[in-house]
Amino acid sequence: MKKLSLLFIGIFSMSFMYGQDITDALRYSQEEIQGTARFRALSGAFGALGGDMSAITLNPAGSAVFARSYASFTLSNVDSKNETQYFNGFNSSSKSKFDFNQGGSVFVFSNSNTNSPWKKFAMSIGYDKTANYNDLWVANGTNTNNNSIDLYFLGYADGLRLDEISALPGESISDAYSEIGSFYGFGHQQAFLGYESYILEPDADDDANTTYFSNLANGTFDQEYIYATRGYNGKIVFNAAVQYEDNLFLGLNLNSHLLRYDRTTLLFEDNNNLGSIINNIEFENTLSTVGTGFSFQLGGILKVTNDFRLGFTYDSPTWYTLEEETTQYLYTFSNADGSATINPQIVNFYPSYKLQTPGKIAGSLAYIFGDKGLISFDYSLKDYSNSKFKPTSDSFFSSQNNIINNNLTTASTYRFGAEYRVKQVSLRGGYRFEESPYKNGVTSGDLTGYSVGIGFNFGNIKFDVTYDEASRSLQNQLYNVGLTDAALVDNKNSNITFTLGFNI
């Protein structure tokens, strides 16, 4: 059974925590188009339409558009495919999963007082998955930059005393790893792994030594890096909306967010460089993150005419409380001296921290062609540089917030959707474009996507099917310290979605 190690934040600074960074802030700030098949078929361009359970999570005024109470449930088959280039190596990988991603109902109450301008009141509750974290990519190639994983361990060890990163006489690897983590933190643990596996050596065999050198000689390194994740980000929406006169709809959402993210990375590195004492390395890291959050939304839909509608929505920031745990494993092999296995079998639990993701504003318009169909357009704006780790007074979080502010920017999203009805059948299509949240536009590129769908209306029951696809290019650093070479990943996510809806 794995032992447990707890970092005591009451005694030591938060800067000793596991390294939250810009990628974490961005991951939990971005939302995908999930939800009902009809919503996805129009690429989420529903801000001025309403009348759909997932449209309520976009614009809370949309629940008051329903003529009667309604419920829907959605299943999707999610497929993620990655084409990866790393130096001279090319790889392809994919991951698929069948998932429940939407469910909810709306209850509509008409005002019996025909003289009142308040025509209708609606309440709804629903669950929508906002992000799917199931992913897999593999990078392999020959690193010709003279960069090895030894730089990772040297980067953490530099400046640390030898007696703070080594086991006491007679102390087990597990106990030493646990104690070093509890007293000094994550960075010292990484240096400990490098020292105990013989990847690095002290310049002087003295407790006060603070400088180290590598047992790997310069040259080229054959590397394979496996990145596998799973999890979700979802929200439970509590909604209330009203209809004023015949042309104005107003609504409010209170959102409870649920988050789970699990990641495993595994590096295999080989070298036959002249003078290398260590020739093979295997380094595994796991991370599990769970959290909850809160946000709210305000929205309105205005019928300018019977056919033309405008929508506006304000999304507040989301305030998350997150908790993380990690495990590590390291194996080294020397052609001359044999192997070393550093497997502490320790689960590191870290103190909870807070993350504030940016708010968003959106404007929408739609034109309804009677009972023949519609076209719609949504535009939204989100400033990703407003993401913040908290408390901001902590020196480590403050430095990460500066990195976020210097690298992320305001990004626009454009969504187009159309629907054409032929008796009981609806034909649908959509397109979306999301700008990169990075100032350089390269670390995470622009996203483009399209969707097609069909719906069947059987009176009180509706059944919808949609296929949607989205792609973007990414530059993923293997590690934040030392081995910072990036794998180029072309990601494509495709989904087949089924929704069953019915009047209550």
FIZANU-296192 format. One line per 10 residues: their letters; for each residue z, y, x of C-alpha. Coordinates in steps of 0.2 Angstrom, whole numbers. Layout:
N
A	Z/Y/X  ...
***
This chain:
504
MKKLSLLFIG	0/0/0  -4/17/6  10/28/11  12/46/5  13/62/16  18/79/8  16/96/16  31/106/13  25/123/8  42/129/5
IFSMSFMYGQ	45/130/24  28/132/31  13/144/29  -1/141/16  -13/142/31  -8/124/35  -16/118/19  -32/108/19  -46/120/21  -53/127/5
DITDALRYSQ	-69/136/8  -84/145/1  -92/129/-5  -77/124/-15  -77/142/-23  -95/141/-27  -95/123/-34  -82/127/-47  -90/144/-51  -107/136/-56
EEIQGTARFR	-111/129/-73  -126/117/-77  -135/116/-94  -126/102/-102  -122/100/-121  -133/94/-136  -151/88/-134  -157/103/-144  -148/115/-133  -155/107/-118
ALSGAFGALG	-172/106/-125  -173/125/-126  -165/126/-108  -150/134/-115  -158/149/-122  -147/150/-137  -137/166/-135  -146/175/-150  -148/159/-161  -131/150/-164
GDMSAITLNP	-131/136/-177  -129/122/-163  -112/115/-157  -116/119/-138  -123/136/-143  -105/140/-148  -99/137/-130  -113/150/-124  -110/163/-138  -94/161/-149
AGSAVFARSY	-103/171/-163  -114/156/-165  -102/146/-176  -104/159/-190  -122/156/-191  -120/138/-198  -123/137/-217  -110/123/-219  -98/112/-209  -106/102/-196
ASFTLSNVDS	-102/90/-181  -112/82/-167  -109/70/-152  -120/68/-137  -124/55/-123  -134/58/-108  -142/47/-94  -140/58/-78  -150/54/-63  -148/64/-46
KNETQYFNGF	-161/62/-33  -160/69/-15  -173/70/-1  -165/74/15  -171/80/32  -159/80/47  -167/83/64  -181/69/66  -174/59/51  -179/58/33
NSSSKSKFDF	-170/49/19  -171/47/0  -156/43/-11  -152/43/-29  -138/41/-41  -138/37/-60  -125/37/-73  -124/36/-92  -111/49/-99  -103/57/-114
NQGGSVFVFS	-105/76/-112  -103/84/-129  -93/82/-145  -86/94/-158  -86/100/-176  -87/117/-185  -79/121/-201  -87/135/-212  -78/144/-225  -87/156/-237
NSNTNSPWKK	-79/171/-245  -78/169/-264  -76/187/-266  -94/193/-267  -89/211/-266  -82/209/-248  -93/213/-233  -85/199/-224  -96/185/-230  -90/170/-220
FAMSIGYDKT	-77/163/-208  -80/149/-196  -68/139/-185  -73/125/-172  -67/114/-159  -77/105/-146  -79/98/-129  -94/102/-117  -96/96/-100  -101/111/-89
ANYNDLWVAN	-105/102/-73  -108/84/-67  -102/81/-49  -110/64/-47  -121/65/-31  -126/55/-16  -136/60/-1  -139/52/17  -143/62/32  -148/52/48
GTNTNNNSID	-157/58/64  -155/61/83  -145/77/86  -154/85/100  -143/101/100  -130/92/111  -118/92/96  -107/78/93  -92/75/82  -81/77/97
LYFLGYADGL	-83/96/94  -74/94/78  -59/87/86  -59/99/101  -61/114/89  -45/109/81  -36/104/97  -39/120/107  -23/130/109  -12/116/102
RLDEISALPG	2/109/112  0/91/117  17/86/111  12/93/93  -3/82/92  3/65/100  14/51/94  32/49/101  36/34/112  37/19/100
ESISDAYSEI	31/29/85  17/21/74  1/29/70  5/31/52  22/39/55  15/51/68  1/56/57  13/59/43  26/68/53  12/79/61
GSFYGFGHQQ	5/83/44  22/87/37  27/99/51  11/107/57  -3/103/44  -20/98/43  -27/105/59  -14/97/70  -18/80/61  -37/82/66
AFLGYESYIL	-32/85/84  -20/70/83  -35/59/77  -46/65/92  -32/62/105  -26/45/99  -44/38/97  -48/44/116  -62/56/110  -53/70/119
EPDADDDANT	-41/71/134  -28/84/139  -32/94/155  -15/90/161  -3/76/155  11/88/150  19/92/133  15/110/136  -4/107/139  -15/117/127
TYFSNLANGT	-33/113/133  -43/98/132  -60/90/137  -71/77/129  -74/59/134  -92/60/127  -105/66/140  -119/79/136  -135/72/129  -142/66/112
FDQEYIYATR	-132/58/98  -139/47/84  -130/52/68  -129/45/51  -119/55/38  -116/49/20  -110/61/7  -105/54/-10  -96/63/-24  -91/60/-42
GYNGKIVFNA	-82/70/-56  -85/83/-69  -80/100/-75  -78/101/-94  -70/113/-106  -62/111/-123  -67/126/-134  -56/133/-148  -68/145/-158  -67/157/-172
AVQYEDNLFL	-81/168/-179  -85/179/-194  -100/185/-203  -100/204/-208  -113/209/-221  -129/199/-219  -133/204/-201  -118/204/-190  -109/189/-182  -94/191/-171
GLNLNSHLLR	-84/177/-162  -71/173/-149  -68/157/-139  -52/152/-130  -57/139/-117  -46/125/-108  -55/119/-93  -53/101/-85  -59/97/-68  -60/81/-57
YDRTTLLFED	-69/80/-41  -69/66/-28  -79/66/-12  -81/53/2  -90/58/18  -94/45/32  -101/48/49  -108/35/61  -112/42/78  -119/32/93
NNNLGSIINN	-124/38/111  -129/30/128  -127/46/137  -123/44/156  -105/47/159  -99/44/141  -83/34/139  -84/34/120  -101/27/114  -98/24/95
IEFENTLSTV	-88/33/82  -85/31/64  -76/45/54  -72/44/36  -64/57/25  -60/57/6  -55/71/-5  -49/71/-23  -47/87/-33  -39/89/-50
GTGFSFQLGG	-36/105/-60  -35/114/-76  -41/132/-80  -42/145/-94  -55/157/-99  -61/167/-114  -77/173/-122  -82/187/-133  -99/187/-142  -110/194/-155
ILKVTNDFRL	-126/191/-164  -136/205/-173  -150/202/-186  -161/217/-183  -173/210/-196  -174/194/-205  -184/187/-190  -178/196/-175  -160/194/-167  -151/200/-153
GFTYDSPTWY	-136/192/-144  -123/198/-132  -109/188/-123  -95/192/-111  -87/177/-101  -71/181/-93  -67/174/-76  -60/156/-76  -42/155/-69  -40/138/-61
TLEEETTQYL	-24/129/-54  -30/115/-42  -22/101/-33  -29/91/-18  -26/75/-9  -35/68/6  -36/52/17  -44/49/34  -50/35/45  -57/35/63
YTFSNADGSA	-64/21/74  -71/23/91  -79/10/103  -81/11/122  -94/0/130  -82/-2/145  -65/-1/137  -66/-8/119  -61/-1/103  -48/10/95
TINPQIVNFY	-44/11/76  -34/25/69  -31/21/51  -15/30/46  -16/24/28  -8/40/23  -12/50/7  -9/69/11  -4/78/-5  -6/97/-4
PSYKLQTPGK	2/111/-13  -7/118/-28  -17/133/-26  -26/145/-38  -45/150/-39  -52/163/-49  -71/161/-53  -82/176/-58  -85/182/-75  -102/184/-83
IAGSLAYIFG	-112/195/-95  -127/189/-105  -140/197/-116  -151/187/-128  -165/189/-140  -174/178/-152  -188/178/-165  -188/167/-180  -205/162/-188  -198/158/-205
DKGLISFDYS	-196/139/-206  -210/136/-194  -201/139/-177  -194/151/-165  -194/158/-147  -179/164/-138  -174/172/-121  -158/173/-112  -153/184/-97  -136/183/-88
LKDYSNSKFK	-128/191/-73  -114/184/-62  -107/191/-46  -102/176/-36  -94/187/-23  -80/190/-35  -73/172/-33  -56/173/-26  -43/160/-19  -25/166/-23
PTSDSFFSSQ	-13/172/-18  -24/184/-10  -9/189/1  -10/173/11  -19/175/27  -30/160/26  -35/163/8  -38/182/13  -50/176/27  -59/164/15
NNIINNNLTT	-61/178/2  -69/189/15  -81/175/19  -85/174/1  -88/192/-1  -99/193/14  -110/178/10  -111/177/-9  -120/190/-21  -124/194/-39
ASTYRFGAEY	-137/181/-46  -147/182/-62  -152/168/-73  -167/168/-85  -169/155/-99  -184/153/-111  -185/142/-126  -196/138/-140  -196/127/-156  -210/122/-168
RVKQVSLRGG	-207/113/-184  -218/101/-193  -210/95/-209  -195/85/-203  -200/85/-185  -196/99/-172  -205/100/-155  -196/109/-142  -198/116/-124  -189/127/-112
YRFEESPYKN	-189/134/-94  -175/142/-83  -174/150/-67  -157/154/-58  -157/165/-42  -148/159/-27  -129/164/-26  -131/167/-7  -136/183/0  -148/174/12
GVTSGDLTGY	-156/164/-2  -157/149/9  -140/140/10  -142/136/-8  -159/141/-15  -166/146/-31  -165/134/-45  -180/130/-57  -180/119/-72  -189/114/-88
SVGIGFNFGN	-186/104/-103  -195/95/-118  -188/88/-133  -190/82/-151  -179/82/-166  -178/73/-183  -170/81/-198  -165/68/-211  -156/80/-222  -138/78/-219
IKFDVTYDEA	-141/69/-203  -150/75/-187  -156/65/-172  -162/74/-156  -169/68/-139  -172/78/-124  -178/76/-106  -174/90/-94  -176/92/-75  -170/105/-62
SRSLQNQLYN	-172/106/-43  -166/117/-29  -165/116/-10  -149/116/0  -143/117/18  -127/107/19  -117/108/35  -109/92/40  -92/100/45  -85/117/45
VGLTDAALVD	-79/115/62  -88/109/78  -102/98/71  -109/112/60  -127/106/60  -135/106/43  -145/93/33  -159/100/23  -158/93/5  -170/94/-9
NKNSNITFTL	-161/90/-25  -168/85/-42  -158/82/-57  -165/74/-72  -157/69/-89  -162/60/-105  -150/67/-119  -147/60/-136  -137/69/-150  -132/63/-167
GFNI	-127/77/-179  -122/77/-197  -116/89/-211  -98/87/-216
***
